[in-house]
Amino acid sequence: MNDASILDSRYAWGRLLVTVLIAIVINVGIWIPIVVMPDVQAEFGASRADVSIPYTLTMIGFALGNFAVGRWVDRYGVAVTLSICSVGVAFAYILAALSPSLWMLTFLQFFIGFASAIGFGPLIADLSKWFLKRRGIAVALVASGNYLSGSIWPLALEAVASGESWRWSYTAIGIVTLLAVPPLTLLLRRPLPEDAMIVADTQSASRRRASGYTPRQLQIMLSIAGVGCCVAMSMPQVHIVALCVDLGFGAAVGAEMLSLMLLGGVVSRLISGTLADRFGGIPTLLIGATLQCIALFLYLPAGGLVSLYVVSLIFGLSQGGIVPSYAIIVREYMPSREAGARVGFVMMMTILGMALGGWLSGWIYDLTGSYQWAFVNGIVWNGMNIGIMILILYRSQRGGTMQVATA
């Protein structure tokens, strides 16, 4: 077997399985503040706003970590970087369990978010190098580790730690991370063969030349598009519970709708990965963004309980594959040696877009007393994302046609 045949091989699929398992464990860092929020509030006697700050700092750390840790993966390799991050985050969990104050917990959650970022963009970037024909579904499976972590760990902690202090949950997660991730990391030490990298980069360079854009220009455009799609995406995800409370359905119903969105998001990621392998990253992203836009329109007249459940499911099935599609596009157009930093940067911008959109929707609600204009705002940002993708696709197809004609 020559070196290039490692792409899409049995070893690559085994590496994918290990990567998904790591992602499910390491991504718990961004979900645990939500799980323990009520207990933390009760112990420290803090306000709901104050006790929400650890989650906010977690997401800021997670966003910055996607870029910074992605650069470390490019420089030092995924195995070394993952080992350091997993050990660091495990000890941060244990220190968090000993926090004497809410502000110490908040500081540690920033570090937890930063180190946990290894489980999203950087892992996606590394795994994407080992696939060519089936890169879409591979990326989608790794990206689903984030949602699966959010679905599995809260239920597991509730079942195992029922009646225990929130500090027990942090300690347990720290021990599990320390025992599980470093041994799995040993299975990722094999470097990508040079021949395999050349094969993938030859295709990437051809697409990039056809588009007429430099790597820097493409990254800027993808980053702006990522902010646009995630500002739109954040409106239902961040405010669906509040919307249900406003309509008199209660917070529990809103939480069910959010869970339905996440479940739909996992399905969406798998379907989008399959589509990306057939049609490419940009067409797949366009399909998802267009469906997301339609779902946002459907929220405008939806006011009944059944209609909101249906639209929330439609929204989840639409949006889940959008963010992983950005990683696929980066790999289709960018060099392999820069994958960690470039995928990480675009992932960072999508996360910041979620943060901006969550705040912006609340601000619009305060101004208007309704979420109607917040949905309209999301539709406008979504339209910007669609426009940028259409431009890149048009330039790429036009450039490809011209290259063929010249040849």
TISEBA-496434 format. One line per field, with one value per residue (C-alpha): x, y, z. Coordinates in nm, 2 decimals. Each point is the difference from the previous one (the first is absolute). Example, Ala and Ser with C-alpha at 12.3 -4.5 7.8 and 13.67 -1.06 7.14 Angstrom:
! TISEBA-496434
c1 c(1.23 | 0.14)
c2 c(-0.45 | 0.34)
c3 c(0.78 | -0.07)
//
This chain:
! TISEBA-496434
c1 c(0.00 | 0.15 | -0.01 | -0.29 | -0.22 | -0.03 | -0.27 | -0.35 | 0.17 | -0.10 | 0.26 | -0.17 | -0.34 | 0.15 | 0.17 | -0.35 | -0.15 | 0.27 | -0.04 | -0.38 | 0.05 | 0.25 | -0.24 | -0.29 | 0.22 | 0.19 | -0.30 | -0.17 | 0.18 | -0.24 | -0.31 | 0.08 | -0.06 | -0.36 | -0.05 | 0.13 | -0.14 | -0.29 | 0.22 | 0.28 | -0.25 | -0.14 | 0.34 | 0.15 | -0.33 | 0.06 | -0.24 | -0.10 | 0.19 | 0.32 | -0.02 | -0.04 | 0.34 | 0.20 | -0.18 | 0.06 | 0.37 | 0.01 | -0.13 | 0.25 | 0.28 | -0.14 | -0.01 | 0.36 | 0.12 | -0.13 | 0.25 | 0.29 | -0.01 | -0.05 | 0.33 | 0.17 | -0.13 | 0.15 | 0.34 | 0.03 | -0.25 | -0.34 | 0.13 | 0.23 | -0.24 | -0.29 | 0.20 | 0.09 | -0.36 | -0.16 | 0.22 | -0.03 | -0.38 | -0.02 | 0.19 | -0.21 | -0.31 | 0.14 | 0.11 | -0.34 | -0.15 | 0.21 | -0.10 | -0.06 | -0.19 | -0.21 | 0.27 | 0.26 | -0.23 | -0.06 | 0.37 | 0.05 | -0.29 | 0.17 | 0.30 | -0.22 | -0.17 | 0.34 | 0.15 | -0.33 | 0.02 | 0.24 | -0.31 | -0.16 | 0.17 | 0.36 | -0.12 | -0.22 | 0.29 | 0.23 | -0.25 | -0.09 | 0.36 | -0.05 | -0.30 | -0.05 | -0.30 | -0.19 | 0.12 | -0.35 | -0.14 | 0.32 | -0.01 | -0.37 | 0.06 | 0.27 | -0.20 | -0.29 | 0.21 | -0.07 | -0.38 | 0.03 | 0.20 | -0.28 | -0.26 | 0.19 | 0.18 | -0.28 | -0.21 | 0.29 | 0.09 | -0.36 | -0.03 | 0.33 | 0.03 | -0.36 | 0.00 | 0.37 | 0.17 | 0.09 | 0.36 | -0.04 | -0.10 | 0.32 | 0.22 | -0.16 | 0.04 | 0.36 | 0.08 | -0.18 | 0.19 | 0.33 | -0.06 | -0.16 | 0.16 | 0.38 | -0.01 | -0.22 | 0.24 | 0.27 | -0.20 | 0.03 | 0.38 | 0.04 | 0.09 | -0.17 | 0.22 | 0.14 | -0.14 | -0.35 | 0.04 | 0.12 | -0.30 | -0.25 | 0.19 | 0.01 | -0.38 | -0.02 | 0.23 | -0.20 | -0.32 | 0.17 | 0.14 | -0.34 | -0.16 | 0.25 | 0.03 | 0.31 | -0.01 | -0.02 | -0.29 | -0.19 | 0.05 | -0.13 | -0.31 | -0.07 | 0.05 | -0.25 | -0.24 | 0.04 | -0.09 | -0.31 | -0.13 | 0.06 | -0.16 | -0.31 | 0.04 | 0.03 | -0.35 | -0.20 | 0.28 | 0.06 | -0.35 | -0.24 | -0.05 | -0.07 | -0.23 | -0.20 | -0.03 | -0.12 | -0.27 | -0.11 | 0.13 | 0.26 | 0.38 | -0.03 | -0.17 | 0.28 | 0.26 | -0.17 | 0.01 | 0.37 | 0.07 | -0.20 | 0.22 | 0.32 | -0.13 | -0.10 | 0.35 | 0.17 | -0.21 | 0.06 | 0.38 | 0.00 | -0.22 | 0.21 | 0.32 | -0.14 | -0.11 | 0.34 | 0.17 | -0.22 | -0.04 | 0.27 | 0.01 | -0.13 | -0.32 | -0.07 | 0.04 | -0.23 | -0.27 | 0.03 | 0.00 | -0.30 | -0.20 | 0.10 | -0.13 | -0.33 | -0.02 | 0.05 | -0.28 | -0.22 | 0.06 | -0.17 | -0.36 | 0.06 | -0.17 | -0.16 | 0.16 | -0.01 | 0.12 | 0.30 | 0.10 | -0.03 | 0.20 | 0.26 | 0.06 | 0.02 | 0.25 | 0.21 | 0.00 | 0.10 | 0.28 | 0.20 | 0.22 | 0.08 | 0.30 | 0.17 | -0.03 | 0.23 | 0.27 | -0.06 | 0.03 | 0.32 | 0.15 | -0.12 | 0.17 | 0.29 | 0.33 | 0.02 | 0.29 | -0.22 | -0.32 | 0.01 | 0.04 | -0.24 | -0.28 | 0.05 | -0.03 | -0.32 | -0.14 | 0.09 | -0.19 | -0.31 | 0.00 | 0.04 | -0.29 | -0.21 | 0.10 | -0.08 | -0.33 | -0.11 | 0.06 | -0.14 | -0.32 | -0.05 | 0.08 | -0.26 | -0.25 | 0.06 | -0.06 | -0.31 | -0.15 | -0.02 | 0.22 | -0.15 | 0.26 | 0.27 | -0.10 | 0.01 | 0.34 | 0.12 | -0.15 | 0.20 | 0.33 | -0.08 | -0.04 | 0.35 | 0.14 | -0.19 | 0.12 | 0.37 | -0.03 | -0.17 | 0.28 | 0.28 | -0.19 | -0.06 | 0.37 | 0.12 | -0.22 | 0.07 | 0.38 | -0.02 | -0.17 | 0.26 | 0.28 | -0.15 | -0.05 | 0.36 | 0.13)
c2 c(0.00 | 0.34 | 0.29 | 0.18 | -0.30 | 0.07 | 0.25 | -0.15 | -0.33 | -0.23 | 0.17 | 0.34 | -0.13 | -0.14 | 0.33 | 0.16 | -0.22 | 0.09 | 0.37 | -0.01 | -0.17 | 0.27 | 0.28 | -0.14 | 0.01 | 0.32 | 0.21 | -0.04 | 0.31 | 0.23 | -0.17 | -0.05 | 0.36 | -0.03 | -0.33 | 0.13 | 0.36 | -0.04 | -0.17 | 0.26 | 0.28 | -0.15 | -0.06 | 0.35 | 0.19 | 0.17 | 0.15 | -0.18 | 0.25 | -0.05 | -0.37 | 0.01 | 0.17 | -0.33 | -0.13 | 0.33 | -0.02 | -0.36 | 0.08 | 0.29 | -0.24 | -0.26 | 0.24 | 0.12 | -0.35 | -0.12 | 0.23 | -0.01 | -0.37 | -0.06 | 0.18 | -0.22 | -0.31 | 0.12 | 0.06 | -0.29 | -0.26 | -0.11 | -0.26 | 0.23 | 0.28 | -0.22 | -0.16 | 0.34 | 0.14 | -0.31 | -0.01 | 0.37 | 0.00 | -0.30 | 0.18 | 0.31 | -0.20 | -0.12 | 0.36 | 0.12 | -0.25 | 0.17 | 0.35 | 0.22 | 0.26 | 0.05 | 0.22 | -0.27 | -0.24 | 0.25 | 0.04 | -0.38 | -0.04 | 0.24 | -0.23 | -0.31 | 0.15 | 0.09 | -0.35 | -0.18 | 0.17 | -0.27 | -0.22 | 0.21 | 0.19 | -0.14 | -0.37 | 0.06 | 0.15 | -0.29 | -0.27 | 0.17 | -0.06 | -0.37 | 0.00 | 0.12 | -0.18 | -0.04 | 0.32 | 0.14 | -0.28 | -0.03 | 0.37 | -0.02 | -0.29 | 0.18 | 0.32 | -0.21 | -0.08 | 0.35 | -0.06 | -0.36 | 0.13 | 0.24 | -0.27 | -0.28 | 0.17 | 0.20 | -0.31 | -0.21 | 0.25 | 0.03 | -0.38 | -0.06 | 0.31 | 0.03 | 0.18 | 0.06 | 0.35 | 0.17 | -0.04 | -0.37 | 0.04 | 0.20 | -0.25 | -0.29 | 0.16 | 0.09 | -0.36 | -0.14 | 0.24 | -0.09 | -0.37 | -0.01 | 0.26 | -0.03 | -0.38 | 0.06 | 0.27 | -0.26 | -0.14 | 0.33 | 0.03 | -0.13 | 0.30 | 0.06 | -0.14 | 0.27 | -0.16 | 0.01 | 0.37 | 0.07 | -0.17 | 0.20 | 0.32 | -0.03 | -0.01 | 0.29 | 0.21 | -0.06 | 0.11 | 0.31 | 0.10 | -0.04 | 0.23 | 0.27 | 0.07 | -0.02 | -0.21 | 0.31 | 0.14 | -0.33 | -0.02 | 0.36 | -0.07 | -0.33 | 0.17 | 0.27 | -0.26 | -0.20 | 0.29 | 0.07 | -0.36 | -0.03 | 0.33 | -0.14 | -0.35 | 0.14 | 0.16 | -0.32 | -0.19 | 0.27 | 0.14 | -0.29 | -0.06 | 0.37 | 0.01 | -0.29 | 0.17 | 0.32 | -0.20 | -0.17 | -0.35 | 0.00 | -0.06 | -0.38 | 0.01 | 0.23 | -0.24 | -0.29 | 0.21 | 0.07 | -0.37 | -0.07 | 0.26 | -0.17 | -0.35 | 0.14 | 0.16 | -0.34 | -0.14 | 0.31 | -0.03 | -0.36 | 0.08 | 0.30 | -0.20 | -0.24 | 0.28 | 0.17 | -0.32 | 0.00 | 0.37 | 0.18 | 0.23 | 0.32 | -0.15 | -0.19 | 0.32 | 0.18 | -0.26 | 0.01 | 0.39 | 0.02 | -0.25 | 0.19 | 0.32 | -0.17 | -0.13 | 0.35 | 0.13 | -0.28 | 0.12 | 0.33 | -0.13 | -0.29 | 0.07 | -0.33 | -0.28 | -0.26 | 0.25 | 0.10 | -0.36 | -0.07 | 0.31 | -0.07 | -0.34 | 0.14 | 0.26 | -0.27 | -0.21 | 0.31 | 0.15 | -0.29 | -0.05 | 0.36 | 0.05 | -0.33 | 0.10 | 0.30 | -0.24 | -0.21 | 0.31 | 0.11 | -0.35 | 0.01 | 0.33 | 0.03 | -0.17 | -0.30 | 0.15 | 0.30 | -0.20 | 0.04 | 0.37 | 0.08 | -0.24 | 0.12 | 0.37 | -0.06 | -0.21 | 0.28 | 0.25 | -0.22 | -0.03 | 0.38 | 0.03 | -0.21 | 0.23 | 0.32 | -0.14 | -0.11 | 0.35 | 0.18 | -0.19 | 0.09 | 0.37 | 0.00 | -0.16 | 0.27 | 0.27 | -0.14 | -0.22 | -0.29 | -0.26 | 0.06 | 0.26 | -0.22 | -0.28 | 0.26 | 0.11 | -0.37 | -0.03 | 0.30 | -0.13 | -0.34 | 0.16 | 0.15 | -0.35 | -0.14 | 0.29 | -0.06 | -0.37 | 0.06 | 0.24 | -0.25 | -0.28 | 0.21 | 0.11 | -0.36 | -0.14 | 0.28 | -0.03 | -0.37 | 0.03 | 0.25 | -0.23 | -0.28 | 0.22 | 0.13 | -0.36)
c3 c(0.00 | -0.10 | 0.23 | -0.17 | 0.04 | 0.37 | -0.09 | 0.07 | 0.11 | 0.28 | 0.22 | -0.08 | 0.11 | 0.32 | 0.06 | -0.05 | 0.27 | 0.25 | -0.08 | 0.05 | 0.34 | 0.10 | -0.12 | 0.21 | 0.32 | -0.06 | -0.10 | 0.33 | 0.11 | -0.18 | 0.14 | 0.37 | 0.10 | -0.12 | 0.19 | 0.33 | -0.02 | 0.25 | 0.26 | -0.04 | 0.04 | 0.31 | 0.16 | -0.07 | 0.04 | -0.33 | -0.25 | -0.32 | -0.20 | 0.21 | -0.02 | -0.38 | -0.03 | 0.02 | -0.31 | -0.18 | 0.08 | -0.10 | -0.35 | -0.04 | 0.10 | -0.23 | -0.29 | 0.05 | 0.06 | -0.33 | -0.18 | 0.25 | 0.06 | -0.37 | -0.07 | 0.26 | -0.18 | -0.33 | 0.18 | 0.25 | -0.12 | 0.13 | 0.24 | 0.20 | 0.01 | 0.10 | 0.28 | 0.14 | -0.03 | 0.15 | 0.30 | 0.05 | -0.02 | 0.23 | 0.27 | -0.06 | 0.07 | 0.33 | 0.09 | -0.09 | 0.24 | 0.28 | -0.10 | 0.31 | -0.20 | -0.31 | -0.16 | 0.04 | -0.17 | -0.28 | -0.06 | -0.01 | -0.24 | -0.25 | 0.01 | -0.03 | -0.31 | -0.15 | 0.05 | -0.09 | -0.35 | -0.10 | -0.03 | -0.27 | -0.28 | 0.06 | 0.01 | -0.31 | -0.19 | 0.09 | -0.09 | -0.33 | -0.12 | 0.00 | -0.23 | -0.36 | -0.15 | 0.33 | 0.17 | 0.03 | 0.21 | 0.20 | 0.10 | 0.08 | 0.24 | 0.19 | 0.01 | 0.14 | 0.30 | 0.13 | -0.01 | 0.13 | 0.29 | 0.08 | -0.02 | 0.19 | 0.29 | 0.16 | 0.02 | 0.12 | 0.27 | 0.11 | 0.03 | 0.18 | 0.21 | 0.11 | 0.34 | -0.01 | -0.01 | -0.32 | 0.11 | -0.03 | -0.37 | -0.07 | 0.18 | -0.19 | -0.34 | 0.08 | 0.09 | -0.30 | -0.23 | 0.15 | -0.02 | -0.35 | -0.23 | 0.04 | -0.07 | -0.31 | -0.11 | -0.04 | -0.29 | -0.19 | -0.01 | -0.36 | -0.22 | -0.34 | -0.28 | -0.23 | -0.31 | 0.14 | 0.08 | -0.35 | -0.16 | 0.22 | -0.05 | -0.38 | -0.01 | 0.25 | -0.20 | -0.32 | 0.16 | 0.15 | -0.33 | -0.17 | 0.26 | -0.06 | 0.37 | 0.22 | 0.32 | 0.21 | -0.21 | 0.02 | 0.38 | 0.05 | -0.21 | 0.17 | 0.34 | -0.08 | -0.14 | 0.32 | 0.22 | -0.22 | 0.01 | 0.38 | 0.09 | -0.18 | 0.16 | 0.35 | 0.01 | 0.05 | 0.18 | 0.26 | 0.04 | -0.06 | 0.37 | 0.06 | -0.30 | 0.15 | 0.33 | -0.17 | -0.18 | 0.33 | -0.08 | 0.27 | 0.02 | 0.00 | -0.34 | -0.13 | 0.13 | -0.19 | -0.32 | 0.05 | 0.05 | -0.32 | -0.18 | 0.11 | -0.09 | -0.35 | -0.01 | 0.03 | -0.28 | -0.21 | 0.05 | -0.12 | -0.31 | -0.08 | 0.02 | -0.25 | -0.23 | 0.02 | -0.12 | -0.30 | -0.08 | 0.19 | 0.30 | -0.15 | -0.16 | 0.33 | 0.21 | -0.24 | 0.04 | 0.38 | 0.01 | -0.24 | 0.21 | 0.32 | -0.16 | -0.08 | 0.36 | 0.13 | -0.22 | 0.13 | 0.36 | -0.08 | -0.02 | 0.24 | 0.33 | 0.09 | 0.20 | -0.28 | -0.26 | 0.21 | 0.06 | -0.38 | -0.10 | 0.27 | -0.14 | -0.35 | 0.12 | 0.16 | -0.31 | -0.20 | 0.20 | 0.15 | -0.31 | -0.07 | 0.24 | -0.10 | -0.36 | 0.06 | 0.11 | -0.32 | -0.21 | 0.17 | -0.08 | -0.36 | -0.06 | 0.25 | 0.05 | 0.24 | 0.20 | 0.10 | 0.07 | 0.38 | 0.00 | -0.29 | 0.11 | 0.36 | -0.10 | -0.20 | 0.29 | 0.24 | -0.22 | 0.00 | 0.38 | 0.03 | -0.24 | 0.23 | 0.29 | -0.19 | -0.13 | 0.35 | 0.13 | -0.30 | 0.01 | 0.36 | -0.07 | -0.28 | 0.23 | 0.26 | -0.26 | -0.16 | 0.27 | -0.25 | -0.16 | -0.35 | -0.10 | 0.15 | -0.24 | -0.29 | 0.11 | -0.02 | -0.34 | -0.12 | 0.14 | -0.15 | -0.34 | 0.02 | 0.06 | -0.30 | -0.22 | 0.09 | -0.07 | -0.34 | -0.09 | 0.08 | -0.18 | -0.31 | -0.01 | 0.04 | -0.27 | -0.24 | 0.07 | -0.04 | -0.34 | -0.11 | 0.10 | -0.20 | -0.30 | 0.02 | 0.02)
//
